[in-house]
């Protein structure tokens, strides 16, 4: 079975971060992945870090991107 990963790349297409697992463990969000081709490691986010990360997201722009490119939904204005 193929392992699903999330790759974040730079402008040239080189992998900067490869996320392999996101889970809750011991009251923290635990992310397993590799930075810039290094070995896999667990990285942790507490509640304050999760709030900060969510605050960085431009929710309307990201939601539109997901609707257009991931879900493939087309929304048109009714006449």
MODELLER restraints for C-alpha pairs under 7 A, 6 or more apart:
rsr = mdl.restraints
at = mdl.atoms
rsr.add(forms.Gaussian(group=physical.xy_distance, feature=features.Distance(at['CA:4:A'], at['CA:20:A']), mean=6.72, stdev=0.5))
rsr.add(forms.Gaussian(group=physical.xy_distance, feature=features.Distance(at['CA:5:A'], at['CA:18:A']), mean=6.47, stdev=0.5))
rsr.add(forms.Gaussian(group=physical.xy_distance, feature=features.Distance(at['CA:5:A'], at['CA:19:A']), mean=5.58, stdev=0.5))
rsr.add(forms.Gaussian(group=physical.xy_distance, feature=features.Distance(at['CA:5:A'], at['CA:20:A']), mean=4.79, stdev=0.5))
rsr.add(forms.Gaussian(group=physical.xy_distance, feature=features.Distance(at['CA:6:A'], at['CA:18:A']), mean=5.61, stdev=0.5))
rsr.add(forms.Gaussian(group=physical.xy_distance, feature=features.Distance(at['CA:6:A'], at['CA:19:A']), mean=4.95, stdev=0.5))
rsr.add(forms.Gaussian(group=physical.xy_distance, feature=features.Distance(at['CA:6:A'], at['CA:20:A']), mean=6.57, stdev=0.5))
rsr.add(forms.Gaussian(group=physical.xy_distance, feature=features.Distance(at['CA:7:A'], at['CA:15:A']), mean=6.28, stdev=0.5))
rsr.add(forms.Gaussian(group=physical.xy_distance, feature=features.Distance(at['CA:7:A'], at['CA:17:A']), mean=5.84, stdev=0.5))
rsr.add(forms.Gaussian(group=physical.xy_distance, feature=features.Distance(at['CA:7:A'], at['CA:18:A']), mean=4.50, stdev=0.5))
rsr.add(forms.Gaussian(group=physical.xy_distance, feature=features.Distance(at['CA:7:A'], at['CA:19:A']), mean=6.37, stdev=0.5))
rsr.add(forms.Gaussian(group=physical.xy_distance, feature=features.Distance(at['CA:8:A'], at['CA:15:A']), mean=5.87, stdev=0.5))
rsr.add(forms.Gaussian(group=physical.xy_distance, feature=features.Distance(at['CA:8:A'], at['CA:16:A']), mean=5.67, stdev=0.5))
rsr.add(forms.Gaussian(group=physical.xy_distance, feature=features.Distance(at['CA:8:A'], at['CA:17:A']), mean=5.11, stdev=0.5))
rsr.add(forms.Gaussian(group=physical.xy_distance, feature=features.Distance(at['CA:8:A'], at['CA:18:A']), mean=6.34, stdev=0.5))
rsr.add(forms.Gaussian(group=physical.xy_distance, feature=features.Distance(at['CA:9:A'], at['CA:15:A']), mean=4.34, stdev=0.5))
rsr.add(forms.Gaussian(group=physical.xy_distance, feature=features.Distance(at['CA:9:A'], at['CA:16:A']), mean=5.17, stdev=0.5))
rsr.add(forms.Gaussian(group=physical.xy_distance, feature=features.Distance(at['CA:9:A'], at['CA:17:A']), mean=6.99, stdev=0.5))
rsr.add(forms.Gaussian(group=physical.xy_distance, feature=features.Distance(at['CA:10:A'], at['CA:16:A']), mean=6.46, stdev=0.5))
rsr.add(forms.Gaussian(group=physical.xy_distance, feature=features.Distance(at['CA:15:A'], at['CA:36:A']), mean=6.15, stdev=0.5))
rsr.add(forms.Gaussian(group=physical.xy_distance, feature=features.Distance(at['CA:16:A'], at['CA:35:A']), mean=5.87, stdev=0.5))
rsr.add(forms.Gaussian(group=physical.xy_distance, feature=features.Distance(at['CA:16:A'], at['CA:36:A']), mean=4.43, stdev=0.5))
rsr.add(forms.Gaussian(group=physical.xy_distance, feature=features.Distance(at['CA:17:A'], at['CA:34:A']), mean=5.80, stdev=0.5))
rsr.add(forms.Gaussian(group=physical.xy_distance, feature=features.Distance(at['CA:17:A'], at['CA:35:A']), mean=4.66, stdev=0.5))
rsr.add(forms.Gaussian(group=physical.xy_distance, feature=features.Distance(at['CA:17:A'], at['CA:36:A']), mean=5.75, stdev=0.5))
rsr.add(forms.Gaussian(group=physical.xy_distance, feature=features.Distance(at['CA:18:A'], at['CA:33:A']), mean=5.34, stdev=0.5))
rsr.add(forms.Gaussian(group=physical.xy_distance, feature=features.Distance(at['CA:18:A'], at['CA:34:A']), mean=5.25, stdev=0.5))
rsr.add(forms.Gaussian(group=physical.xy_distance, feature=features.Distance(at['CA:18:A'], at['CA:35:A']), mean=6.60, stdev=0.5))
rsr.add(forms.Gaussian(group=physical.xy_distance, feature=features.Distance(at['CA:19:A'], at['CA:32:A']), mean=6.06, stdev=0.5))
rsr.add(forms.Gaussian(group=physical.xy_distance, feature=features.Distance(at['CA:19:A'], at['CA:33:A']), mean=4.29, stdev=0.5))
rsr.add(forms.Gaussian(group=physical.xy_distance, feature=features.Distance(at['CA:19:A'], at['CA:34:A']), mean=6.69, stdev=0.5))
rsr.add(forms.Gaussian(group=physical.xy_distance, feature=features.Distance(at['CA:20:A'], at['CA:32:A']), mean=5.53, stdev=0.5))
rsr.add(forms.Gaussian(group=physical.xy_distance, feature=features.Distance(at['CA:20:A'], at['CA:33:A']), mean=5.17, stdev=0.5))
rsr.add(forms.Gaussian(group=physical.xy_distance, feature=features.Distance(at['CA:21:A'], at['CA:31:A']), mean=5.66, stdev=0.5))
rsr.add(forms.Gaussian(group=physical.xy_distance, feature=features.Distance(at['CA:21:A'], at['CA:32:A']), mean=4.98, stdev=0.5))
rsr.add(forms.Gaussian(group=physical.xy_distance, feature=features.Distance(at['CA:21:A'], at['CA:33:A']), mean=6.96, stdev=0.5))
rsr.add(forms.Gaussian(group=physical.xy_distance, feature=features.Distance(at['CA:22:A'], at['CA:30:A']), mean=5.72, stdev=0.5))
rsr.add(forms.Gaussian(group=physical.xy_distance, feature=features.Distance(at['CA:22:A'], at['CA:31:A']), mean=4.52, stdev=0.5))
rsr.add(forms.Gaussian(group=physical.xy_distance, feature=features.Distance(at['CA:22:A'], at['CA:32:A']), mean=6.43, stdev=0.5))
rsr.add(forms.Gaussian(group=physical.xy_distance, feature=features.Distance(at['CA:23:A'], at['CA:29:A']), mean=5.82, stdev=0.5))
rsr.add(forms.Gaussian(group=physical.xy_distance, feature=features.Distance(at['CA:23:A'], at['CA:30:A']), mean=5.27, stdev=0.5))
rsr.add(forms.Gaussian(group=physical.xy_distance, feature=features.Distance(at['CA:23:A'], at['CA:31:A']), mean=6.56, stdev=0.5))
rsr.add(forms.Gaussian(group=physical.xy_distance, feature=features.Distance(at['CA:24:A'], at['CA:30:A']), mean=5.72, stdev=0.5))
rsr.add(forms.Gaussian(group=physical.xy_distance, feature=features.Distance(at['CA:28:A'], at['CA:44:A']), mean=6.32, stdev=0.5))
rsr.add(forms.Gaussian(group=physical.xy_distance, feature=features.Distance(at['CA:28:A'], at['CA:45:A']), mean=5.78, stdev=0.5))
rsr.add(forms.Gaussian(group=physical.xy_distance, feature=features.Distance(at['CA:28:A'], at['CA:46:A']), mean=5.19, stdev=0.5))
rsr.add(forms.Gaussian(group=physical.xy_distance, feature=features.Distance(at['CA:29:A'], at['CA:44:A']), mean=5.73, stdev=0.5))
rsr.add(forms.Gaussian(group=physical.xy_distance, feature=features.Distance(at['CA:29:A'], at['CA:45:A']), mean=5.08, stdev=0.5))
rsr.add(forms.Gaussian(group=physical.xy_distance, feature=features.Distance(at['CA:29:A'], at['CA:46:A']), mean=6.50, stdev=0.5))
rsr.add(forms.Gaussian(group=physical.xy_distance, feature=features.Distance(at['CA:30:A'], at['CA:42:A']), mean=6.42, stdev=0.5))
rsr.add(forms.Gaussian(group=physical.xy_distance, feature=features.Distance(at['CA:30:A'], at['CA:43:A']), mean=5.74, stdev=0.5))
rsr.add(forms.Gaussian(group=physical.xy_distance, feature=features.Distance(at['CA:30:A'], at['CA:44:A']), mean=4.69, stdev=0.5))
rsr.add(forms.Gaussian(group=physical.xy_distance, feature=features.Distance(at['CA:30:A'], at['CA:45:A']), mean=6.51, stdev=0.5))
rsr.add(forms.Gaussian(group=physical.xy_distance, feature=features.Distance(at['CA:31:A'], at['CA:42:A']), mean=5.61, stdev=0.5))
rsr.add(forms.Gaussian(group=physical.xy_distance, feature=features.Distance(at['CA:31:A'], at['CA:43:A']), mean=5.10, stdev=0.5))
rsr.add(forms.Gaussian(group=physical.xy_distance, feature=features.Distance(at['CA:31:A'], at['CA:44:A']), mean=6.22, stdev=0.5))
rsr.add(forms.Gaussian(group=physical.xy_distance, feature=features.Distance(at['CA:32:A'], at['CA:40:A']), mean=6.56, stdev=0.5))
rsr.add(forms.Gaussian(group=physical.xy_distance, feature=features.Distance(at['CA:32:A'], at['CA:41:A']), mean=5.58, stdev=0.5))
rsr.add(forms.Gaussian(group=physical.xy_distance, feature=features.Distance(at['CA:32:A'], at['CA:42:A']), mean=4.45, stdev=0.5))
rsr.add(forms.Gaussian(group=physical.xy_distance, feature=features.Distance(at['CA:32:A'], at['CA:43:A']), mean=6.20, stdev=0.5))
rsr.add(forms.Gaussian(group=physical.xy_distance, feature=features.Distance(at['CA:33:A'], at['CA:40:A']), mean=4.95, stdev=0.5))
rsr.add(forms.Gaussian(group=physical.xy_distance, feature=features.Distance(at['CA:33:A'], at['CA:41:A']), mean=5.64, stdev=0.5))
rsr.add(forms.Gaussian(group=physical.xy_distance, feature=features.Distance(at['CA:33:A'], at['CA:42:A']), mean=6.65, stdev=0.5))
rsr.add(forms.Gaussian(group=physical.xy_distance, feature=features.Distance(at['CA:34:A'], at['CA:40:A']), mean=4.55, stdev=0.5))
rsr.add(forms.Gaussian(group=physical.xy_distance, feature=features.Distance(at['CA:34:A'], at['CA:41:A']), mean=6.22, stdev=0.5))
rsr.add(forms.Gaussian(group=physical.xy_distance, feature=features.Distance(at['CA:67:A'], at['CA:73:A']), mean=5.60, stdev=0.5))
rsr.add(forms.Gaussian(group=physical.xy_distance, feature=features.Distance(at['CA:68:A'], at['CA:74:A']), mean=6.80, stdev=0.5))
